[in-house]
Amino acid sequence: MGTVSVWSQRSFPEKADLVVVGAGIVGLFTALFHKRRFPAHRVLLLEQGALPDGATTRNAGFACFGSPSELLADIAAEGEAVALARVEERWRGLRELRTELGDGPIGFIPCGGNEVFLHDDLYTRTATGFDHLNDLLKGIFGRPVFTWKDDLTTRMGLRFDHLAHTELEGALDSGGLATRLLSLTRAGCVEVRTRIAVERLEESADRMMVECANGERIMAERVVVATNGWARQLLPDIDVHPARGQVLVTGPLHGTIPQGTFHAEEGFIYFRDLGDRILLGGARNLDISGETTLDDATTPMVQEHLERFLSDRILTGHTYTIEHRWSGTMGFGTGTKSPLVERISDRVVAAVRLSGMGVAIGIRVARKAADLLDGRA
Ligand SMILES: Cc1cc2nc3c(=O)[nH]c(=O)nc-3n(C[C@H](O)[C@H](O)[C@H](O)COP(=O)(O)OP(=O)(O)OC[C@H]3O[C@@H](n4cnc5c(N)ncnc54)[C@H](O)[C@@H]3O)c2cc1C
């Protein structure tokens, strides 16, 4: 859509009951849930990209709730109650996601999840806390979640000594997820408009004014900001900062390649098979401040680290090419990995800060945002 004339702006301001900003998993589900509850409401979903262009379509497609070393680090940092409540939300979220969208359309594969260990000290710390972690998780899953399966590493050609496995995680097709969710949202009569960047929100006693970069102004009863890593552009005071995640994908491979999803380094590195290719991502911890950015570039420092990891640990002896590289923007908070779902004012709800696990928790964040809108939360 082009720019808007002053006459149109003055004479034909658009009106909506709800404007949702950002068409990622959170914005799409929030708009859909609200419309289901209030079918007569006009719900507009505004997305700056030509398509949903945030982390939802740029992630690795892990349907996961946390690897052992990551969960132990979360418990050490935030305490058992907070860390376990988050695991429970992720687990509930994964099941709700599969029910809402269906395993077929999202390409869900129940391949299990694995953690491998690069360094002895992280392995030793994880092994020390392993049984206690499993005991804690029994309260959520009703059974032990992680088992040691070191023999799998050699069977899959991996160069690691130790591997912790859970049957409860899986992989999915993030493009399929976004496509399915977008079509359900449209079928649910939410008006989705792409290439519309919201520049400013202005609140008055009787309405919100949503100002878009193309000059369009929309009057709304309420607004949900679901822009995750970009959240501070519209809500400068909230605790969310961008965090870039970088990924690479190989060309087709021959011979044995690892199957399933894998984490290393407390979740900072991850890889999985994509059919006959390997997707590998992460290593943001090499340069946390440099990767605190909205710039969607890839960098030699991170990409070279990932390539070394690939050749030394995952695909030793294979000949391959790298066919794709990309980055995406996540939203993190200070000292917490919990999402921020809050009423910011009478008319504005924020549903952001998904950290690195929005696939699992996104639908739960959206439900809470919809509850806040209709006064249930
Ligand atoms: C490389 C990478 C790998 C990941 N891997 C996984 C994984 O395997 N498993 C997992 O669970 N999670 C993973 N994540 C995290 C997960 O993808 C995110 O937590 C989740 O997608 C966040 O969803 P969201 O809807 O909050 O945000 P997003 O999907 O980022 O959506 C926000 C949307 O807002 C739009 N927007 C921003 N500003 C404006 C504006 N002013 N006006 C209009 N629109 C705007 C953006 O274009 C974007 O489409 C990964 C993330 C990255 C980057």
The ligand as a MOL file (V3000), in Angstrom:
LIG
                    3D

  0  0  0     0  0            999 V3000
M  V30 BEGIN CTAB
M  V30 COUNTS 53 58 0 0 0
M  V30 BEGIN ATOM
M  V30 1 C 17.3370 -18.1070 14.6610 0
M  V30 2 C 16.2500 -18.4140 15.6430 0
M  V30 3 C 15.9990 -19.7390 16.0200 0
M  V30 4 C 14.9770 -20.0260 16.9130 0
M  V30 5 N 14.6730 -21.3310 17.1540 0
M  V30 6 C 13.6120 -21.6310 17.9370 0
M  V30 7 C 13.2040 -22.9710 18.1010 0
M  V30 8 O 13.7710 -23.8740 17.4780 0
M  V30 9 N 12.1770 -23.2500 18.9370 0
M  V30 10 C 11.5250 -22.2420 19.6110 0
M  V30 11 O 10.6220 -22.5300 20.4030 0
M  V30 12 N 11.8520 -20.9470 19.4290 0
M  V30 13 C 12.8690 -20.6250 18.6100 0
M  V30 14 N 13.1990 -19.3200 18.3940 0
M  V30 15 C 12.4220 -18.2930 19.0840 0
M  V30 16 C 11.0200 -18.1360 18.4940 0
M  V30 17 O 11.0870 -18.1630 17.0850 0
M  V30 18 C 10.4090 -16.8320 19.0080 0
M  V30 19 O 10.4020 -16.8460 20.4180 0
M  V30 20 C 8.9740 -16.6340 18.5180 0
M  V30 21 O 8.8480 -16.8560 17.1410 0
M  V30 22 C 8.5190 -15.2170 18.8550 0
M  V30 23 O 7.2460 -15.0380 18.3020 0
M  V30 24 P 6.5950 -13.6020 18.3780 0
M  V30 25 O 5.2690 -13.6880 17.7310 0
M  V30 26 O 6.6430 -13.0810 19.7710 0
M  V30 27 O 7.5930 -12.6550 17.5750 0
M  V30 28 P 7.9400 -12.5780 16.0190 0
M  V30 29 O 7.7110 -13.8420 15.3210 0
M  V30 30 O 9.2890 -11.9710 15.9460 0
M  V30 31 O 6.8390 -11.5630 15.4800 0
M  V30 32 C 6.9010 -10.1680 15.6930 0
M  V30 33 C 6.4010 -9.5300 14.4050 0
M  V30 34 O 6.2380 -8.1300 14.6260 0
M  V30 35 C 6.5470 -7.4550 13.3980 0
M  V30 36 N 6.7940 -6.0690 13.7410 0
M  V30 37 C 7.8000 -5.5720 14.4980 0
M  V30 38 N 7.6670 -4.2360 14.6450 0
M  V30 39 C 6.5590 -3.8860 13.9550 0
M  V30 40 C 5.8970 -2.6330 13.7420 0
M  V30 41 N 6.3570 -1.4970 14.2670 0
M  V30 42 N 4.7700 -2.6110 12.9830 0
M  V30 43 C 4.2790 -3.7790 12.4320 0
M  V30 44 N 4.8750 -4.9890 12.6080 0
M  V30 45 C 6.0030 -5.0350 13.3770 0
M  V30 46 C 7.7750 -8.2300 12.9090 0
M  V30 47 O 8.0010 -8.0390 11.5220 0
M  V30 48 C 7.3990 -9.6680 13.2550 0
M  V30 49 O 6.7550 -10.3380 12.1730 0
M  V30 50 C 14.2130 -18.9770 17.4960 0
M  V30 51 C 14.4700 -17.6550 17.1360 0
M  V30 52 C 15.4710 -17.3720 16.2070 0
M  V30 53 C 15.7110 -15.9420 15.8080 0
M  V30 END ATOM
M  V30 BEGIN BOND
M  V30 1 1 1 2
M  V30 2 1 2 3
M  V30 3 2 2 52
M  V30 4 2 3 4
M  V30 5 1 4 5
M  V30 6 1 4 50
M  V30 7 2 5 6
M  V30 8 1 6 7
M  V30 9 1 6 13
M  V30 10 2 7 8
M  V30 11 1 7 9
M  V30 12 1 9 10
M  V30 13 2 10 11
M  V30 14 1 10 12
M  V30 15 2 12 13
M  V30 16 1 13 14
M  V30 17 1 14 15
M  V30 18 1 14 50
M  V30 19 1 15 16
M  V30 20 1 16 17
M  V30 21 1 16 18
M  V30 22 1 18 19
M  V30 23 1 18 20
M  V30 24 1 20 21
M  V30 25 1 20 22
M  V30 26 1 22 23
M  V30 27 1 23 24
M  V30 28 2 24 25
M  V30 29 1 24 26
M  V30 30 1 24 27
M  V30 31 1 27 28
M  V30 32 2 28 29
M  V30 33 1 28 30
M  V30 34 1 28 31
M  V30 35 1 31 32
M  V30 36 1 32 33
M  V30 37 1 33 34
M  V30 38 1 33 48
M  V30 39 1 34 35
M  V30 40 1 35 36
M  V30 41 1 35 46
M  V30 42 1 36 37
M  V30 43 1 36 45
M  V30 44 2 37 38
M  V30 45 1 38 39
M  V30 46 1 39 40
M  V30 47 2 39 45
M  V30 48 1 40 41
M  V30 49 2 40 42
M  V30 50 1 42 43
M  V30 51 2 43 44
M  V30 52 1 44 45
M  V30 53 1 46 47
M  V30 54 1 46 48
M  V30 55 1 48 49
M  V30 56 2 50 51
M  V30 57 1 51 52
M  V30 58 1 52 53
M  V30 END BOND
M  V30 END CTAB
M  END
